Amino acid sequence: MFGVCQRPTRVREEASSGPANGEPVLQDRGFLTRPKYARRIRTISVVALALAVVAAASACGSSSSNAESPGSGSTTTTVTEPTTTAEGIDPLEGAGTTMVVGTTTANAIALLERVAVGRHKGYDRVVFQFRGEGLPGYRVSYVEPPLKEDGSGNPVDIAGTAFVAVRMEPASGFDLNTGEGVLVYKGPRRIEGSGAGTSVVKEVVRTGDFEAVLTWAIGLEEKVDFRVTTAASPSRLIVDFRNH
């Protein structure tokens, strides 16, 4: 009725060779010196080394690419140095004594806010700086005296023996778009070149600011070549005169 009882199999107990929290000890270390195990170790080492080299190369390539490629929001500005001689003097390429004319790039009447005079190696400079973006149309040319004030026709005295008129339109030193109007250009009507150390430019004088036509006259020591350039940020009309 009942099956034959079988004696339970006794589980073999391993002899304890040390405390439970001690370092494990390999009982049989002979396999470490067998040829088959040595070949396996060499194979694993070579594969691991190759993977490490590939990973390092990939990391270096990724870093180089990120360093050379600017972000999407970055901008690049190129600065062009002016042409100079061995002595560092600007030869004023393209300068002459004939009339220079430019068209307006402003969306409204350009407002004059600053006039500056300075001396540089090879040239004296007169700068007309305007508020905001864009410049008025301009005409720069030699004129014969006597010089007269726009609107009134009154004669204008100016130091020098040769004279250049800078006519700018539409332009003004007074903003009429705000209520009673706001004076934008608050500088002097006469600027002496001696104060800036110029050798050719003797005086710069405003000869007119009438009906959106702004005129300044530049008195020179003698008739010399001049060059007209423009610049942005801020908006500037620049007239350079070859000096001694």
Stockholm file with secondary structure:
# STOCKHOLM 1.0

chainA/1-244         MFGVCQRPTRVREEASSGPANGEPVLQDRGFLTRPKYARRIRTISVVALALAVVAAASACGSSSSNAESPGSGSTTTTVTEPTTTAEGIDPLEGAGTTMVVGTTTANAIALLERVAVGRHKGYDRVVFQFRGEGLPGYRVSYVEPPLKEDGSGNPVDIAGTAFVAVRMEPASGFDLNTGEGVLVYKGPRRIEGSGAGTSVVKEVVRTGDFEAVLTWAIGLEEKVDFRVTTAASPSRLIVDFRNH
#=GR chainA/1-244 SS CCCCCCCCCCCCCCCCCSCTTSCCCCSCCGGGGSHHHHHHHHHHHHHHHHHHHHHHHHHHHHHHHHHHSCCTTCCCCCCCCCCCCTTSCCCCTTCBSSCEEECCCCSSCEEEEEEEEEEETTEEEEEEEESSSCCCEEEEEEECSCEECTTTCCEECCSSSEEEEEEEESEESEECSSTTCEECCCSCSEEEGGGGTCSSEEEEEEEEEETTEEEEEEEESSCCCEEEEEETTTEEEEEEEECC
#=GC SS_cons         CCCCCCCCCCCCCCCCCSCTTSCCCCSCCGGGGSHHHHHHHHHHHHHHHHHHHHHHHHHHHHHHHHHHSCCTTCCCCCCCCCCCCTTSCCCCTTCBSSCEEECCCCSSCEEEEEEEEEEETTEEEEEEEESSSCCCEEEEEEECSCEECTTTCCEECCSSSEEEEEEEESEESEECSSTTCEECCCSCSEEEGGGGTCSSEEEEEEEEEETTEEEEEEEESSCCCEEEEEETTTEEEEEEEECC
//
